[in-house]
């Protein structure tokens, strides 16, 4: 039986919650990847000061909070979330996890250890 590769992206709050709960359909990055498919969103410990979330939107930190589909990467997205001079990771089909999965974030796309991978597979 083939195991599906799990890829995770750490995103600062409030942006991580905006992706999962508030319709943020583009993540701005200075780098690109060939990866496409399910992408878990890890809410990092750092917080950017920006009031982009609707009141009472969950904003956990230090946990994987949901997943999206990374459908493409462009530099000319018309999304209101797109920033000039960045790669626009085009996201769709956001699904929150039933409960956040505590995890330590990392730079770049990363894969979880076996314990976290098991927790994510149970929730999916």
C-alpha positions in Angstrom: 0.0 0.0 0.0 1.4 3.4 -1.0 1.4 6.2 1.6 0.3 9.6 0.4 3.0 12.2 0.8 2.0 14.9 3.4 3.2 18.4 2.8 2.8 21.2 5.4 3.4 24.9 5.1 3.9 27.1 8.2 2.0 30.4 8.0 2.0 33.2 10.5 -1.3 34.2 12.2 -3.7 35.8 11.3 -2.9 34.5 7.7 -3.1 30.8 8.6 -6.7 31.3 10.0 -7.6 33.5 7.0 -6.7 30.7 4.7 -8.7 28.0 6.6 -11.6 30.0 7.9 -11.9 33.3 6.0 -11.5 32.5 2.3 -7.9 33.7 1.8 -7.3 32.1 -1.6 -3.7 33.2 -2.2 -0.6 32.8 0.0 2.2 35.1 -0.9 5.7 33.7 -1.0 9.2 34.7 -2.2 9.8 31.2 -3.5 8.0 28.6 -5.7 7.6 24.9 -5.7 6.6 22.2 -8.2 4.4 20.6 -5.6 0.6 20.6 -6.2 -2.1 18.9 -4.2 -3.2 18.8 -0.6 -1.3 21.2 1.6 -1.7 21.3 5.3 -1.6 24.7 7.0 0.4 25.0 10.2 -0.3 28.2 12.2 3.0 29.4 13.4 3.8 30.9 16.8 4.6 34.4 15.3 1.7 36.8 14.7 1.6 39.6 12.2 -0.3 42.6 13.5 -3.2 42.8 11.1 -6.9 42.8 11.7 -8.0 40.6 8.8 -10.2 38.0 10.5 -13.8 38.2 11.2 -14.7 38.5 15.0 -14.6 35.1 16.8 -12.5 33.4 14.0 -10.3 30.7 15.6 -6.6 31.7 15.6 -4.6 28.9 17.3 -0.8 29.0 17.1 1.7 26.2 17.0 -0.7 23.7 15.4 -1.8 22.3 12.1 -5.3 23.7 11.6 -6.5 22.5 8.2 -5.7 21.8 4.6 -6.2 23.3 1.2 -5.5 22.3 -2.4 -2.4 24.0 -3.8 -3.7 24.3 -7.4 -1.1 26.5 -8.9 1.5 29.3 -8.5 1.3 32.5 -10.5 2.8 36.0 -10.3 -0.3 37.9 -11.5 -3.2 36.8 -9.4 -6.2 39.2 -9.3 -7.1 38.0 -5.7 -7.4 40.8 -3.1 -4.9 38.8 -1.1 -2.2 38.9 -3.7 0.9 41.1 -3.1 3.0 42.5 -6.0 6.4 41.1 -6.4 5.6 37.7 -4.8 4.7 34.3 -6.0 1.0 33.8 -5.5 0.2 30.3 -4.3 -3.3 29.7 -5.5 -5.4 27.8 -2.9 -8.8 26.2 -2.9 -11.1 23.9 -1.0 -10.1 24.9 2.5 -11.0 22.3 5.2 -10.5 22.9 8.9 -9.4 20.0 11.0 -11.8 18.8 13.7 -9.2 19.8 16.3 -5.8 21.5 15.8 -2.8 19.1 15.8 0.0 20.6 17.9 3.3 20.7 15.9 6.4 22.7 15.7 6.7 24.7 12.4 9.5 24.7 9.9 10.7 26.7 7.0 9.7 25.7 3.5 7.4 22.8 2.7 7.9 20.1 5.3 6.7 16.6 6.1 5.5 15.5 9.6 6.9 12.9 11.8 5.0 9.6 12.1 2.9 10.7 15.2 1.7 13.9 13.5 1.1 12.1 10.2 -1.1 9.5 11.9 -3.1 12.3 13.6 -3.6 14.0 10.2 -4.6 10.8 8.5 -7.2 10.1 11.2 -8.7 13.6 10.7 -8.8 13.5 6.9 
